[in-house]
Amino acid sequence: MKAFFLLLVSITLSFTASAQASDIEMADQFRADGKIYVVIAVVSVILIGLFAYLFRLEKKIADLEKRSK
């Protein structure tokens, strides 16, 4: 299990290092146009909605578990 975790961490770090080394023209263009804030806002709204949905789902599951006992 430790070996798998170590492999996963090393793969993640290598992808991160390679992504930071290259120039991404699309991100530079979004920054130059000021649209990067729109992208960040959309991603944030999606993530907040996803987390809210998961939180509600967890509460419903916990309530169903209490009822079944």
KOLTI-433037 format. One record per residue (C-alpha): x, y, z. Coordinates in steps of 0.001 Angstrom, whole numbers, plus 500000, padded with zeros to 6 digits. Layout:
N
XYZ ...
END
This chain:
69
500000500000500000 502872502361500802 504473501622497459 501256502443495612 500878505716497510 504504506630496825 504045505858493129 500897507975492984 502608510925494663 505650510729492393 503490510577489250 501464513565490442 504601515572491170 506113514756487787 502946515885485970 502897519079488010 506542519795487257 506096519216483534 502968521374483427 504748524287485080 507732524068482776 505824524637479544 504338527910478354 500565527789478035 499489530317475447 495771530001476178 496240530941479850 498436533872478889 495786535100476458 493036534744479076 495161536740481518 495844539419478935 492138539755478073 491060539673481714 488929536580481114 490884534432483554 488647535775486325 485588534508484476 487169531076484169 488043531050487870 484522532168488796 482889529448486688 485152526738488093 484511528010491627 480731527964491149 480879524426489778 483035523217492673 480867524932495297 477760523381493737 479380519957493697 480448520206497336 476986521443498374 475372518530496549 477709516025498203 477085517568501619 473290517325501150 473620513776499895 475690512818502925 473062514290505260 470284512376503483 472237509124503659 472940509648507361 469229510294507955 468273507125506082 470814505126508110 469317506454511346 465796505522510204 466815501989509252 468234501234512717 
END
